[in-house]
Amino acid sequence: MTAVAGPPVTDLAPDAAPPPAVRRPRPWLRAAAGFALGAALLFAVAPLVLSDFRLSLLARYLCLAMVAVGIGIAWGRGGLLTLGQGVFFGLGGYAMAMHLKLADAGPGQMPDFMQLYGQLDELPLWWRPFASPWFALPATVLLPMAVAFGLGSLVFRRRVRGAYFAILSQALAAAMVILLVGQQGTTGGTNGLTDIQGFFGYDLDDPVNQRTIYFLIAAALLALLALARQLVQSRYGELLVAVRDGEERVRFLGYDPATVKLVAYVTAAGMAGLAGALFVPAVGIISPALIGIVPSIEFVIGVAVGGRATLLGPVLGAVAVAWARTALSERFPGTWTYLQGGLFVLVVAFLPGGLASLVARRDGPGPLARLRRRRTEAAA
């Protein structure tokens, strides 16, 4: 008789023990490892492999990434499409630039552009407090937060949301640009505040000082990421997502959705203001062209490309979009805008979750996670 091959013994053993589950590291351990890796890349690898010029560009990209972190909280978690973050970025940048210009001019002197235009005989009253670093430094964060608090209180209390909120925030950016351009004698007009030479006694033309500013920006970015993670993982983070998904249900449970959204909006404004303040010594200039409608939209594009639903996605997207703009403009001066737009379309079409979906968890929705799951099922 010919023996008939039967099923494997393991299939005939109903009481067999299941394979041991894969133990994943705890969330706080994964977060600590991620921050350690980010710190190593920013503080050790980048200064070694990049030239001084490229490192200064990276410092600029990291400032844009700081704005993206705030947008990720407001838009990714709260559903607030903020198209006017350039306003808060500009407020922080102008506050820092005003102090640095007064420091370069010396005690009792007016900045160089005021003397050039000849429209003023003495320093305006609202410029004088910025001569003190004890006023200027807190103002870089508190002034954008105060403006966001005033605007958000008016908008959210009246239940303005969706596209209407996005249009209002964009109109605020346009209004601020018009205001800055019209006050040429006190704000520099279209040129802005330029030729900033020192940063609290340090010469900005010195490459060593520029590297110090880069390290300061990198540390600030990691600190904002830690703050954002703590905010997202808290009870408030869960409430913010609940407001995004069901505002009326949250109101029925006794919470005020306007207050929840206001906190996210003000927090994002403070992060943008800090980014603008650090952007000034990294670049040496702040102008209306850097804070208008187009830069505000580019902030949102970076978050969309990176993945607004994650913590790391906005940072990756902001850096990737800024780097692509620089690299494409160097190689293709005439057509780089079309290539950048095509890159944005490709990422949104084939990676709806953004670039962060490529490094998603094994059980996450990213394409790499799905590929690992298919391989595991095939092996089983």
Secondary structure, DSSP 4 states (H G I P E B T S, - for coil): -PPPP---GGGG-TTPPPPPPP-PPPHHHHHHHHHHHHHHIIIIIHHHHS-HHHHHHHHHHHHHHHHHHHHIIIIIIT------HHHHHHHHHHHHHHHHHHHHH-TT---HHHHHHT--SS--GGGGGGGSHHHHHHHHHHHHHHHHHHHHHHHHHTT--THHHHHHHHHHHHHHHHHHHH-HHHH-TTT-B----EETTEETTSHHHHHHHHHHHHHHHHHHHHHHHHHHHSHHHHHHHHHHH-HHHHHHTT--HHHHHHHHHHHHHHHHHHHHHHHHHHHS-B-GGGTSHHHHHHHHHHHHHH-TTSSSHHHHHHHHHHHHHHHHHHH-TTTHHHHHHHHHHHHHHH-TT-GGGGG--TTSSSHHHHHHHHHHHHH-
